Amino acid sequence: LAALNLTVPITLVLDNARYQKCALVFERAQSLNIELLYLRPYSPNLNLIERLWFFVKQQCLYSIYYPDFGAFKAAISVCLEQCHTTHQETLDSLLNLRFQSFEKVKAMT
């Protein structure tokens, strides 16, 4: 994206994985004029890819036996290929940016 010389700011959203918070990432982002925005710790629900992986695991792992790795891999591929057809409605409700928030909540001490 930085190579496109866009006139709008670039913000990269990351989770809090250790390798994403290292000096190399900070330096590279700064040199490319990219803002880094980290999700709150322990909030996989805010990361849409985590929701997609949850869905794929539900479809391909729960109570399903695969005779070999090839069959397992094929099931995941089919599931991902059907995201925009068979699973469209389910994923539309799962992969959205509507999050529940709580206003003026007292912290438990």
ZIURFEN-V534960 format. One record per residue. N is the residue number from 0. SS is DSSP state (H for helix, E for strand, L for the rest). BURIAL is b if it has 24 or more other C-alpha atoms within 12 Angstrom, else e. Layout:
n->[N;N]
ss->[SS;SS]
burial->[BURIAL;BURIAL]
This chain:
n->[0;1;2;3;4;5;6;7;8;9;10;11;12;13;14;15;16;17;18;19;20;21;22;23;24;25;26;27;28;29;30;31;32;33;34;35;36;37;38;39;40;41;42;43;44;45;46;47;48;49;50;51;52;53;54;55;56;57;58;59;60;61;62;63;64;65;66;67;68;69;70;71;72;73;74;75;76;77;78;79;80;81;82;83;84;85;86;87;88;89;90;91;92;93;94;95;96;97;98;99;100;101;102;103;104;105;106;107;108]
ss->[L;H;H;H;L;L;L;L;L;E;E;E;E;E;L;L;L;H;H;H;L;L;H;H;H;H;H;H;H;H;H;L;L;E;E;E;E;E;L;L;L;L;L;H;H;H;L;H;H;H;H;H;H;H;H;H;H;H;H;H;L;L;L;L;L;L;L;L;H;H;H;H;H;H;H;H;H;H;H;H;H;L;L;L;L;L;L;H;H;H;H;H;H;H;L;L;L;L;L;L;L;L;L;L;L;L;L;L;L]
burial->[e;e;e;e;e;e;e;e;e;e;e;e;e;b;b;e;e;e;e;e;e;e;e;e;e;e;e;e;b;e;e;e;e;e;e;b;e;e;e;e;e;e;e;e;e;b;b;b;e;e;e;b;e;e;b;b;e;e;b;e;e;e;e;e;e;e;e;e;e;e;e;e;e;e;b;b;e;e;b;e;e;e;e;e;e;e;e;e;e;e;b;e;e;b;b;e;e;e;e;e;e;e;e;e;e;e;e;e;e]
